Every structure is written in C-alpha cells, then in structure tokens.
Amino acid sequence: MKILKEDDYRATRWDGGITREIYLYPETGSYQKREFQVRISSAVIEKEESDFTYLPGVSRYLMMQKGTAVLSMPNSEKLLKPGEVFSFEGDVPIHCSGKGTDLNLMLKDGAEGEMRFCILEPGEVLLLCSETKHFMAAYLIGGEAIALPGSETVRAGETVLADVNEKLEITCRGTSPVRMAVITWSVK
C-alpha cells in the first residue's frame, strides 16, 4: 500500500484550467507523449466553456467531485453531477459547459478498469480486495479515513494505491462521511 499526497501530484495547465496527474502507469511513461496505459488525474475546470482533449485509443471515466458539467457530444448531452461516473471513448469530441473539479481515469493499450463512487458513514469499513492482475486506488474526495495495512491516515485529496493481490481496509474516521472514488484496473 502506498499513499499519495497532493504534493506528489504533477500539476500542468490546460486550456480550461489545471490538471493534477495523480498516477501514471508505467511510472516511466509520459502523458504528453501518450506513452501510458493508465492515468488517473484531477482537473480544476476554471473556464465556463472548454473542449476535452482528443485522445484516440483511450477509454475514459469521468466523475465530478465539485460542481456540475454539461458534456455535449455530436448526438447527445450528459449532465454530470458530483459522484456520477460517465465513461466514453477519447476520440469522441466533447464540449464542456460548467466549472468545478473532476476525477479522470484513462485506459489504453490493453488496460481495462473502472471507477465508482462510494460513501462511508462514520465508523463504517470498506474492504477492497484486488484480484489477480488488478490494481486499486481509493481517492478521497471528502472526509478522513484510516487505511490498513499500516493504519495510515488518509485525507481529502489523497490517494491510496494497492498492488496486485493486496487487500485494503478503509475506515471512516471522525464524524463526517468519507466520499471517495474507488478505481480498479489491470494491464497486459
């Protein structure tokens, strides 16, 4: 188990705001060169109107942490509220209306995965068991938790990473619920 803090994230500016790269696999890869299989990032959307980066061959999962966004695609629109996960292919042109903060999972070159939203009430425990060939991450959006093994404190904006076949136990600490995204993926 490894805990990533906000200081560990790589921040870059994009047309609509600032993106913080939380995790990249392989770690020697490069998002700018499109040399990756898995990328987890969080973007602050500062402009009311922006366009998503064209990423052919990339499957994407997007969830708003704060704010709402209207995603306009060639044949449809999607209102995305906090906690809702929307999946789409990176070659679909998407125009975004709205400001806020999102969480983004990108998968390519044979990587597969998913992202889901979870709420833990005070004292509640979530046991996550990665399967063979699956990695996991829990990104805390709000609240504070204890992650085992190790009894590490995890706060909003931090990420718990687990390797293949590792078990994680996350316990909501304090009087406020924990809101988080649970992400699993496998690579070939």
C-alpha positions in Angstrom: 0.0 0.0 0.0 1.2 3.5 -0.8 -0.4 6.8 0.0 0.0 9.7 -2.5 -0.5 13.2 -1.2 -1.3 16.3 -3.2 2.5 17.3 -3.2 3.1 14.0 -5.1 0.8 15.0 -7.9 2.3 16.6 -11.1 0.3 19.8 -12.0 0.0 21.1 -15.5 -2.0 23.8 -17.1 -4.5 23.0 -19.9 -6.9 25.2 -22.0 -9.7 25.1 -19.4 -7.7 25.1 -16.1 -5.2 23.0 -14.1 -4.8 19.2 -14.2 -3.0 17.2 -11.4 -1.7 13.9 -12.5 -2.3 11.5 -9.6 -0.9 8.3 -11.1 0.6 7.2 -14.4 1.5 3.6 -15.4 4.1 2.8 -16.3 5.6 5.3 -14.0 8.4 6.0 -16.5 5.7 6.9 -19.1 4.6 10.3 -20.4 1.1 11.6 -20.8 2.4 14.4 -23.1 3.9 11.7 -25.4 0.8 9.5 -24.9 3.1 6.8 -23.5 1.0 5.3 -20.8 -1.5 2.5 -20.1 -3.3 4.0 -17.1 -3.6 7.6 -16.0 -5.5 9.0 -13.0 -5.9 12.7 -12.8 -8.0 15.5 -11.3 -8.7 18.7 -13.2 -9.9 22.0 -11.9 -12.2 23.4 -14.7 -11.8 27.2 -14.5 -13.4 28.2 -17.7 -17.2 28.1 -18.2 -16.7 26.6 -21.7 -13.9 24.2 -22.7 -13.2 21.3 -25.0 -11.8 17.9 -24.0 -8.5 16.8 -25.4 -8.8 14.5 -28.4 -7.4 11.1 -27.3 -8.0 8.3 -29.9 -7.5 4.8 -28.4 -8.1 6.0 -24.9 -11.1 4.8 -22.8 -12.1 7.4 -20.2 -14.1 7.5 -17.0 -15.0 10.9 -15.6 -16.6 11.9 -12.3 -17.3 15.4 -11.0 -16.0 16.0 -7.4 -17.4 19.5 -7.2 -19.7 21.5 -9.5 -21.7 20.2 -12.4 -20.8 19.9 -16.1 -22.9 19.6 -19.2 -21.0 17.4 -21.7 -22.1 18.0 -25.3 -21.3 15.3 -27.8 -22.2 15.0 -31.5 -25.5 13.2 -30.9 -26.2 13.7 -27.2 -25.7 15.7 -24.0 -24.9 14.5 -20.5 -25.4 16.5 -17.3 -22.7 15.2 -14.9 -23.3 15.8 -11.2 -20.9 15.1 -8.3 -20.5 11.4 -7.7 -21.8 10.3 -11.1 -19.4 8.4 -13.3 -19.5 8.8 -17.1 -17.5 6.6 -19.5 -16.6 7.5 -23.1 -14.0 7.0 -25.7 -11.3 9.6 -26.1 -11.9 10.1 -29.8 -15.4 11.5 -29.2 -15.5 15.3 -29.5 -16.8 16.7 -26.2 -17.6 20.3 -25.3 -17.9 21.0 -21.6 -20.1 23.7 -20.1 -19.6 24.3 -16.4 -16.9 24.9 -13.7 -15.8 22.5 -11.0 -13.3 19.8 -10.2 -13.3 16.3 -11.8 -11.6 13.0 -11.5 -10.5 11.2 -14.6 -9.4 7.6 -15.4 -7.7 7.0 -18.8 -7.0 3.5 -20.1 -5.2 2.5 -23.3 -3.0 -0.2 -24.9 -5.0 -3.1 -23.5 -5.6 -1.7 -20.0 -9.0 -2.3 -18.6 -10.7 -0.9 -15.5 -13.5 1.1 -13.9 -14.3 3.9 -11.4 -17.1 4.0 -9.0 -18.3 6.5 -6.3 -18.5 5.4 -2.6 -19.7 7.0 0.6 -18.7 5.6 4.0 -20.5 6.8 7.1 -18.6 7.4 10.4 -17.2 4.1 11.7 -18.1 2.2 8.5 -15.5 0.0 6.9 -14.9 -0.8 3.3 -12.8 -3.9 2.4 -11.2 -3.8 -1.0 -9.5 -7.0 -2.3 -7.7 -6.7 -5.6 -7.9 -9.7 -7.8 -5.1 -11.3 -9.8 -3.7 -8.8 -12.3 -5.8 -6.0 -10.8 -4.5 -2.8 -9.1 -6.6 -0.5 -7.0 -6.8 3.1 -5.9 -9.1 4.9 -3.5 -9.1 8.7 -4.0 -10.7 10.6 -1.1 -12.9 13.5 -2.2 -14.1 14.4 1.3 -13.7 13.3 4.9 -10.9 11.4 6.7 -10.1 7.7 6.8 -7.7 5.2 8.2 -6.2 2.7 5.7 -4.9 -0.7 6.6 -2.5 -2.3 6.5 -0.4 0.3 8.2 -3.0 2.4 10.0 -2.3 5.4 7.7 -4.4 8.5 7.9 -5.8 9.5 4.5 -7.4 12.9 4.0 -9.4 14.6 1.2 -7.3 14.9 -2.0 -5.1 12.0 -1.1 -4.9 8.6 -2.8 -4.3 5.1 -1.5 -2.7 2.7 -4.1 -2.7 -1.1 -3.8 -0.8 -3.6 -5.8 -2.0 -6.8 -7.3 -3.4 -9.2 -4.7 -3.2 -6.7 -1.9 -6.1 -6.1 0.5 -7.1 -2.6 1.7 -9.4 -1.8 4.6 -10.6 1.8 4.7 -12.4 3.0 7.8 -14.3 6.3 8.0 -12.7 8.4 10.8 -14.4 11.3 12.6 -18.0 12.5 12.4 -18.3 13.3 8.7 -18.8 10.7 5.9 -16.0 9.8 3.6 -16.7 10.4 -0.1 -14.3 8.6 -2.4 -13.7 7.2 -5.8 -12.7 3.5 -6.0 -10.7 2.7 -9.1 -9.6 -0.7 -10.3 -7.5 -1.6 -13.4 -5.5 -4.3 -15.0 -2.7 -4.1 -17.6 -1.4 -6.6 -20.1 
